[in-house]
Amino acid sequence: MTRLETVDDRPPIRGGWVGRQWPLLTVLGGGVVGLTVIALDHFRSGCLILGVSVLFAALARLVLPVRRVGLLVVRSRAFDVLVLVTMGTSLVVLAVIVPPSRG
């Protein structure tokens, strides 16, 4: 066996595509829920849901191995976590500092 040939002795991930991509699907589901809440004229709640969803993506990227995190892998782990935490925190702060709507 040459150096380029590697054998993956680990068992396959169960659940097919959904089983491999559940972190991404969870984040996308949170994004859809957040955007739906925003469309229903609840900006603060929707932004909060979006922010928590992005922070979940950061947590998943931080603790899950590359094999399990799926399509949330873009760059290095540190870069991905830094960008996701910055974006998620910004959305949560935005949801908190925006004044509530009157009416």
C-alpha positions in Angstrom: 0.0 0.0 0.0 1.4 3.4 -0.9 1.3 6.5 1.2 -1.6 8.0 -0.9 -3.8 5.0 -0.4 -5.6 5.2 2.9 -8.0 2.8 4.5 -10.8 4.3 6.5 -11.5 1.7 9.2 -14.2 3.8 10.9 -17.8 2.6 10.5 -19.9 4.6 8.1 -22.1 7.4 9.5 -25.7 6.1 9.8 -28.6 8.0 8.3 -27.3 8.7 4.8 -26.9 12.3 3.7 -29.1 13.6 6.5 -27.1 11.7 9.1 -23.9 13.3 7.8 -25.3 16.8 7.5 -27.5 17.2 10.6 -25.5 20.1 12.0 -25.9 22.1 8.8 -29.6 21.1 8.5 -30.2 22.3 12.1 -28.6 25.6 11.4 -30.5 26.1 8.2 -33.7 25.2 10.0 -33.0 27.8 12.6 -32.3 30.3 9.9 -35.6 29.6 8.1 -37.5 29.9 11.4 -35.7 33.1 12.3 -36.4 34.6 8.8 -40.1 33.5 9.0 -40.4 35.2 12.4 -38.9 38.4 11.0 -41.3 38.2 8.0 -44.2 38.0 10.5 -43.1 41.4 11.9 -41.2 40.2 15.0 -37.8 41.6 14.2 -36.2 41.2 17.6 -37.3 37.6 18.1 -36.3 36.6 14.6 -32.8 38.2 15.0 -32.4 36.4 18.3 -33.3 33.0 16.7 -30.9 33.7 13.8 -28.1 34.6 16.2 -28.6 31.5 18.4 -28.7 29.4 15.2 -25.3 30.8 14.1 -23.9 30.4 17.6 -25.0 26.7 17.5 -23.1 26.4 14.2 -20.0 27.8 15.9 -20.4 25.3 18.8 -20.9 22.4 16.4 -17.8 23.4 14.4 -15.8 23.7 17.7 -16.7 20.4 19.3 -17.5 18.0 16.4 -14.8 16.3 14.3 -14.5 17.3 10.7 -16.1 14.0 9.7 -19.3 14.8 11.7 -19.7 18.5 11.1 -20.2 18.1 7.4 -20.6 21.2 5.2 -20.1 23.6 8.0 -16.3 23.2 7.4 -15.1 26.1 5.3 -11.6 27.0 6.4 -9.6 26.0 9.5 -11.5 25.3 12.7 -10.2 28.5 14.4 -11.2 30.7 11.5 -14.7 29.1 11.1 -15.4 29.4 14.9 -14.2 33.0 15.0 -16.3 34.1 12.1 -19.4 32.3 13.3 -19.1 33.5 16.9 -18.6 37.1 15.6 -21.7 36.8 13.4 -23.9 35.1 16.0 -22.9 37.5 18.7 -23.6 40.5 16.4 -27.1 39.2 15.6 -27.9 38.6 19.3 -26.6 42.1 20.3 -28.6 43.6 17.4 -31.7 41.8 18.7 -31.1 43.2 22.2 -30.3 46.8 21.4 -33.0 47.4 18.8 -35.9 49.2 20.5 -39.1 47.2 20.6 -41.7 48.2 18.1 -44.7 50.3 19.2 -48.0 48.8 18.6 
